[in-house]
């Protein structure tokens, strides 16, 4: 019979599996917690990014509509006006335009009018659409300046916000 008080000989690595299991669980928990925080943050910011994207797309569409309307204009008159109010993506956008008519002299000495229109798209509500609050600003050249427009050139297209 064995003696119950006899000394049990233990290996020096005894209990290492428990330490490894606890370490593994801590590592998995930390990684899972980090991924959960990342997913939560991404989902919270999605609504903000969607609203900004919808506003930008609405401004883009409103300016394209305003360019189409301005293309039908057959006279070159220096004016400032609000061309359109449009609602796209549940965002109401107003486009203001500033038309300038410049006399250009070509290499043969012939003069002709050049019609440049600067469009500014803003969220409706403000009395004017200043450059600093415009979502999109674009300048378009319409040629010829008088009569039926045959050529349209986008000189710049800036997305500000």
C-alpha positions as YAML, in Angstrom:
chain: A
units: angstrom
residues:
- id: 1
  name: UNK
  ca: [0.00, 0.00, 0.00]
- id: 2
  name: UNK
  ca: [1.04, 3.46, -0.63]
- id: 3
  name: UNK
  ca: [1.61, 5.90, 2.07]
- id: 4
  name: UNK
  ca: [-0.85, 8.90, 1.83]
- id: 5
  name: UNK
  ca: [1.69, 11.16, 3.40]
- id: 6
  name: UNK
  ca: [4.33, 10.21, 0.90]
- id: 7
  name: UNK
  ca: [5.82, 13.03, -1.05]
- id: 8
  name: UNK
  ca: [4.39, 13.46, -4.59]
- id: 9
  name: UNK
  ca: [6.98, 14.35, -7.16]
- id: 10
  name: UNK
  ca: [5.69, 17.17, -9.46]
- id: 11
  name: UNK
  ca: [7.10, 18.30, -12.78]
- id: 12
  name: UNK
  ca: [8.41, 21.89, -12.91]
- id: 13
  name: UNK
  ca: [6.01, 22.80, -15.83]
- id: 14
  name: UNK
  ca: [2.97, 21.82, -13.82]
- id: 15
  name: UNK
  ca: [0.19, 24.48, -14.24]
- id: 16
  name: UNK
  ca: [1.69, 26.02, -17.39]
- id: 17
  name: UNK
  ca: [-1.35, 25.00, -19.46]
- id: 18
  name: UNK
  ca: [-3.61, 27.01, -17.15]
- id: 19
  name: UNK
  ca: [-1.43, 30.11, -17.52]
- id: 20
  name: UNK
  ca: [-1.38, 29.70, -21.32]
- id: 21
  name: UNK
  ca: [-5.17, 29.25, -21.44]
- id: 22
  name: UNK
  ca: [-5.77, 32.37, -19.33]
- id: 23
  name: UNK
  ca: [-3.31, 34.36, -21.49]
- id: 24
  name: UNK
  ca: [-4.99, 33.15, -24.69]
- id: 25
  name: UNK
  ca: [-8.44, 34.14, -23.35]
- id: 26
  name: UNK
  ca: [-7.17, 37.61, -22.41]
- id: 27
  name: UNK
  ca: [-5.65, 38.08, -25.86]
- id: 28
  name: UNK
  ca: [-8.85, 36.98, -27.65]
- id: 29
  name: UNK
  ca: [-10.95, 39.20, -25.38]
- id: 30
  name: UNK
  ca: [-8.76, 42.23, -26.02]
- id: 31
  name: UNK
  ca: [-8.84, 41.76, -29.80]
- id: 32
  name: UNK
  ca: [-12.62, 41.16, -29.75]
- id: 33
  name: UNK
  ca: [-13.17, 44.28, -27.64]
- id: 34
  name: UNK
  ca: [-11.10, 46.38, -30.02]
- id: 35
  name: UNK
  ca: [-12.97, 45.08, -33.06]
- id: 36
  name: UNK
  ca: [-16.31, 45.72, -31.38]
- id: 37
  name: UNK
  ca: [-15.28, 49.31, -30.57]
- id: 38
  name: UNK
  ca: [-14.15, 49.84, -34.17]
- id: 39
  name: UNK
  ca: [-17.42, 48.48, -35.57]
- id: 40
  name: UNK
  ca: [-19.50, 50.62, -33.20]
- id: 41
  name: UNK
  ca: [-17.56, 53.77, -34.08]
- id: 42
  name: UNK
  ca: [-17.85, 53.07, -37.79]
- id: 43
  name: UNK
  ca: [-21.60, 52.54, -37.52]
- id: 44
  name: UNK
  ca: [-22.03, 55.79, -35.54]
- id: 45
  name: UNK
  ca: [-20.09, 57.82, -38.12]
- id: 46
  name: UNK
  ca: [-21.93, 56.25, -41.06]
- id: 47
  name: UNK
  ca: [-25.00, 58.46, -40.56]
- id: 48
  name: UNK
  ca: [-22.88, 61.61, -40.60]
- id: 49
  name: UNK
  ca: [-21.00, 60.52, -43.72]
- id: 50
  name: UNK
  ca: [-24.25, 59.54, -45.45]
- id: 51
  name: UNK
  ca: [-25.76, 62.98, -44.76]
- id: 52
  name: UNK
  ca: [-22.63, 64.73, -46.09]
- id: 53
  name: UNK
  ca: [-22.58, 62.52, -49.19]
- id: 54
  name: UNK
  ca: [-26.28, 63.11, -49.87]
- id: 55
  name: UNK
  ca: [-25.78, 66.87, -49.55]
- id: 56
  name: UNK
  ca: [-22.81, 66.82, -51.94]
- id: 57
  name: UNK
  ca: [-24.66, 64.71, -54.51]
- id: 58
  name: UNK
  ca: [-27.71, 66.99, -54.27]
- id: 59
  name: UNK
  ca: [-25.51, 70.06, -54.84]
- id: 60
  name: UNK
  ca: [-23.82, 68.37, -57.80]
- id: 61
  name: UNK
  ca: [-27.15, 67.52, -59.40]
- id: 62
  name: UNK
  ca: [-28.54, 71.01, -58.77]
- id: 63
  name: UNK
  ca: [-25.52, 72.65, -60.45]
- id: 64
  name: UNK
  ca: [-25.79, 70.33, -63.42]
- id: 65
  name: UNK
  ca: [-29.47, 71.28, -63.73]
- id: 66
  name: UNK
  ca: [-28.58, 74.99, -63.48]
- id: 67
  name: UNK
  ca: [-25.93, 74.58, -66.22]
- id: 68
  name: UNK
  ca: [-28.58, 73.01, -68.46]
- id: 69
  name: UNK
  ca: [-30.95, 75.92, -67.79]
- id: 70
  name: UNK
  ca: [-28.21, 78.49, -68.43]
- id: 71
  name: UNK
  ca: [-27.26, 76.78, -71.67]
- id: 72
  name: UNK
  ca: [-30.74, 77.64, -72.98]
- id: 73
  name: UNK
  ca: [-30.10, 81.34, -72.31]
- id: 74
  name: UNK
  ca: [-29.38, 83.09, -75.63]
- id: 75
  name: UNK
  ca: [-28.18, 86.48, -74.35]
- id: 76
  name: UNK
  ca: [-25.10, 87.61, -72.53]
- id: 77
  name: UNK
  ca: [-26.21, 89.83, -69.69]
- id: 78
  name: UNK
  ca: [-24.05, 90.41, -66.62]
- id: 79
  name: UNK
  ca: [-26.39, 89.35, -63.81]
- id: 80
  name: UNK
  ca: [-26.57, 87.70, -60.44]
- id: 81
  name: UNK
  ca: [-29.52, 85.43, -59.85]
- id: 82
  name: UNK
  ca: [-30.82, 82.39, -58.07]
- id: 83
  name: UNK
  ca: [-31.36, 79.83, -60.78]
- id: 84
  name: UNK
  ca: [-33.03, 76.95, -59.05]
- id: 85
  name: UNK
  ca: [-34.24, 75.37, -55.87]
- id: 86
  name: UNK
  ca: [-34.14, 71.63, -56.13]
- id: 87
  name: UNK
  ca: [-34.60, 68.80, -53.70]
- id: 88
  name: UNK
  ca: [-32.49, 65.70, -54.23]
- id: 89
  name: UNK
  ca: [-31.67, 63.04, -51.63]
- id: 90
  name: UNK
  ca: [-34.05, 64.85, -49.23]
- id: 91
  name: UNK
  ca: [-31.76, 67.91, -49.31]
- id: 92
  name: UNK
  ca: [-33.01, 71.23, -50.68]
- id: 93
  name: UNK
  ca: [-30.30, 73.05, -52.62]
- id: 94
  name: UNK
  ca: [-30.30, 76.53, -54.10]
- id: 95
  name: UNK
  ca: [-27.93, 77.46, -56.90]
- id: 96
  name: UNK
  ca: [-26.91, 81.09, -57.35]
- id: 97
  name: UNK
  ca: [-25.18, 82.23, -60.50]
- id: 98
  name: UNK
  ca: [-23.04, 85.18, -61.45]
- id: 99
  name: UNK
  ca: [-22.78, 85.87, -65.18]
- id: 100
  name: UNK
  ca: [-19.99, 87.97, -66.65]
- id: 101
  name: UNK
  ca: [-19.71, 88.96, -70.29]
- id: 102
  name: UNK
  ca: [-16.16, 89.71, -71.38]
- id: 103
  name: UNK
  ca: [-15.01, 91.04, -74.73]
- id: 104
  name: UNK
  ca: [-12.25, 88.81, -76.06]
- id: 105
  name: UNK
  ca: [-10.05, 89.77, -79.02]
- id: 106
  name: UNK
  ca: [-8.75, 86.83, -81.07]
- id: 107
  name: UNK
  ca: [-5.44, 86.70, -82.97]
- id: 108
  name: UNK
  ca: [-7.08, 88.20, -86.08]
- id: 109
  name: UNK
  ca: [-8.26, 91.26, -84.16]
- id: 110
  name: UNK
  ca: [-11.89, 90.12, -84.13]
- id: 111
  name: UNK
  ca: [-13.80, 90.73, -80.92]
- id: 112
  name: UNK
  ca: [-16.46, 88.51, -79.47]
- id: 113
  name: UNK
  ca: [-18.28, 88.19, -76.17]
- id: 114
  name: UNK
  ca: [-17.38, 85.36, -73.85]
- id: 115
  name: UNK
  ca: [-20.02, 84.37, -71.30]
- id: 116
  name: UNK
  ca: [-18.68, 82.92, -68.04]
- id: 117
  name: UNK
  ca: [-21.09, 81.84, -65.34]
- id: 118
  name: UNK
  ca: [-20.03, 81.02, -61.79]
- id: 119
  name: UNK
  ca: [-22.45, 78.69, -60.00]
- id: 120
  name: UNK
  ca: [-22.61, 78.31, -56.21]
- id: 121
  name: UNK
  ca: [-24.69, 75.58, -54.58]
- id: 122
  name: UNK
  ca: [-25.82, 76.01, -50.97]
- id: 123
  name: UNK
  ca: [-28.38, 74.47, -48.69]
- id: 124
  name: UNK
  ca: [-31.54, 76.56, -49.03]
- id: 125
  name: UNK
  ca: [-32.25, 78.95, -46.20]
- id: 126
  name: UNK
  ca: [-29.60, 81.61, -46.44]
- id: 127
  name: UNK
  ca: [-30.41, 84.79, -48.42]
- id: 128
  name: UNK
  ca: [-27.32, 84.37, -50.60]
- id: 129
  name: UNK
  ca: [-24.74, 81.73, -51.28]
- id: 130
  name: UNK
  ca: [-21.36, 83.24, -50.36]
- id: 131
  name: UNK
  ca: [-18.20, 81.50, -51.52]
- id: 132
  name: UNK
  ca: [-17.32, 80.34, -48.01]
- id: 133
  name: UNK
  ca: [-20.58, 78.44, -47.45]
- id: 134
  name: UNK
  ca: [-20.96, 76.96, -50.93]
- id: 135
  name: UNK
  ca: [-20.96, 73.18, -51.10]
- id: 136
  name: UNK
  ca: [-19.86, 73.28, -54.74]
- id: 137
  name: UNK
  ca: [-18.64, 76.19, -56.87]
- id: 138
  name: UNK
  ca: [-18.21, 75.84, -60.60]
- id: 139
  name: UNK
  ca: [-17.37, 78.20, -63.42]
- id: 140
  name: UNK
  ca: [-18.60, 77.38, -66.90]
- id: 141
  name: UNK
  ca: [-17.91, 79.11, -70.20]
- id: 142
  name: UNK
  ca: [-20.74, 79.17, -72.75]
- id: 143
  name: UNK
  ca: [-19.84, 79.87, -76.39]
- id: 144
  name: UNK
  ca: [-20.99, 81.74, -78.31]
- id: 145
  name: UNK
  ca: [-22.04, 84.26, -75.71]
- id: 146
  name: UNK
  ca: [-25.14, 85.27, -77.71]
- id: 147
  name: UNK
  ca: [-27.41, 82.98, -79.67]
- id: 148
  name: UNK
  ca: [-27.60, 79.21, -79.48]
- id: 149
  name: UNK
  ca: [-24.81, 77.77, -77.33]
- id: 150
  name: UNK
  ca: [-22.70, 75.27, -79.24]
- id: 151
  name: UNK
  ca: [-19.83, 74.73, -76.79]
- id: 152
  name: UNK
  ca: [-19.71, 74.52, -73.00]
- id: 153
  name: UNK
  ca: [-16.43, 74.41, -71.07]
- id: 154
  name: UNK
  ca: [-16.11, 73.74, -67.36]
- id: 155
  name: UNK
  ca: [-13.32, 76.02, -66.17]
- id: 156
  name: UNK
  ca: [-13.34, 74.80, -62.57]
- id: 157
  name: UNK
  ca: [-15.45, 72.62, -60.30]
- id: 158
  name: UNK
  ca: [-14.66, 72.87, -56.58]
- id: 159
  name: UNK
  ca: [-16.23, 70.75, -53.87]
- id: 160
  name: UNK
  ca: [-15.79, 72.70, -50.64]
- id: 161
  name: UNK
  ca: [-17.59, 70.69, -47.99]
...
